[in-house]
Amino acid sequence: MIETVLQHLEALVAFDTRNPPREIGTGGIFDYLRAHLRDFRIDVVDHGAGAVSMLAVRGAPRRVFNVHLDTVPSSPAWSADPHVLRVTDDRAIGLGACDIKGAAAGLLAAAAATTADAAFLFSTDEEANDPRCISAFLASDHSFAEAVIAEPTQCEAVLAHRGIASVLMKFRGSAGHASGTDAMRANALHHAMRWGGGALAFVESQAHERFGGLTGLRFNVGKVEGGIKANMIAPSAEVRFGFRPLPSMSIDGLHDCFRSIASADVIESYQETFRGPCLPGGEGADAETRRLQARDLADALDLPIGNAVDFWTEASLFSAAGLTSIVFGPGDIAQAHTADEWVALDQLASAAASYQRLLGA
């Protein structure tokens, strides 16, 4: 089956689905999927701004496989054309090969090798923290009770992962000459820097926290802007940062902690720009119930269970909506988003065989 998988992967990698700019329409890669899912009922929806979803259903399945088709942008560090698949003795190299067009290729091969009930949900907005496709699907009148999200997990069933939150925080100051006696306290960039020091100290204080093999709170300041020149007091500044909590942590509680690090009088605004819940979805006893349901599903499907992971997936959205959800796909997240991104051939073969078996389970 690996030859068929590689043929599909070569075709899928050739389609430019980088996000941004997410210039994706209802043709192109979706025409390819239609051509290879002829015995499926197809519903393609354009959600705007390059966010397109395709639900392909055969029979009356209760389980849906989800794959996002968008990729991160390529970088100048690629050693060859990122949209031309290269295959070596042990790996397939191409943009999205690991994250996650390799999984899509495996599902197409599995669908062709079976006649069992099956459902695939393809989407194109995962890489931009803009889950229009999944949100619209979950709000629809669907009949699915289970979801398999095909992110790279080295062909192990992942039952838990961190959440994610992104924030735009703006600071206010007072414009003036840098020689002024109030420059230290009037500068908005200074407020931002003091806040940053406090935020880093808070994150370090959480290093002892544990959940399912995961440790601590992940945090990153991604961008700082403000000011005009060195001899002018910056009247405004903004910081874009993100954090990834353990499933046992409250995202709202963490927002309160980060907001309180700076005095209210220097904060112009604090805006959450994206939130992805932890997996499993829910809180307290409800989250534990969903984790146990996911474990039972993995056991019933005879899938090896892996550890909780640090990266976020849309499985948490399915879980929060009440579907029993696991993450399962070929490849290692360490190869995702890298120059010369690759997926191991044995992982592709193993995933395709598992998908074929799961379609009949």
C-alpha positions, 0 to 999 in steps of 0.5 A: 500500500505504501506505493499508493500512499506515496502517489497520493502524497506526491499529488497533495504536496504539489498543491500550494495550501500555505497558511498564510496566505491561505489562498485556497478555493473549492477546486484544486486539492478538493478536486483531487479528493473528489476524484479519489472518493467517488463512492462518497457523498461530498459536501464542500463549504467555503467559509470565507478567507480561504477556509474551506471544508469538505465532508466525505461520507460513505454509508452511515459511520459514527466515527469521523476522521479529521485532517487539515490540508493547510500547511505553514509557509515555507522558508528560504532554508528549504534545500529544494522546491517544497511542493515537489515530493522527494522520496529517499530510502526511509523518508518522504520530504515535502511541505506538509508531508508530516503535518499532515498530508501524509495522513490524508494520503493514508486515508485515501489509500485506506478508503480505496482498499475498503468498502466499509462505512467511513467519514472524512472531514478535510479543512484548511484553517488549522494553521492560522488559529482560525477554526472556522471549518471545525466550528461550523462542522460541530455546530451542524446537525451531524451524527458522529459520536467519535473523532480521530484527528490525524496529527503526527503522533508516531502512530500512537493514540494520544488522549491528552494535550495542552491548551493554547491561548494567544494574547495582544496586550497594549501598554500606555505611556506618556510621550516626551523627551528621553532626558526627562526625570519621568522617562523611566516611569512614563515609557510604555516600553518600560512597562512592557519590559517590567511586565515581561520580567514578571511574566517570566518569573511567574512561568518559572514558578509553575515548573513543578506542576505535572499532568500525565507526563507533561511538566510546567507551563509553556510560555512565549513572547512572540512580538514586542512593538512600540516607540519611535526612537531612542531619545523619545519616550514611547507613548504606547507599546504592545506585546503579543504572547502565548501560553500553553497550559496543562489540562489541569490548569485554568486558562481564565485563571492564567489570564487573570495572573498574567493581567495582574502582573502589571498595574491596571493604570499602565494597561491600555487593553488585554485581548485574548486573540485565540483560545484552544481548550485542552484535551480532553475538553471540559473541566474537573470530573467531566474532563476525566470522564472524557479521558476515560472514554477516549482510553476505552475507544483506543483500547477497543480499536487496539491502538497503542496509547501514547503519552500526553503531548505539548502541542495543541490539536483540534481534537480538543474542539471535538472533545469539548463538543462531546465527541470521544476524541483521540489524536492518531497519525503518522510522523513525529511533531519534531519534523513538523514546521521545519525546513525539508519537513519529512515523514518516515516511510514506515510511519506512512505504511503503518498509519495507512494499515491502521486506517484501513483496519479502523474503517472496518472497526 
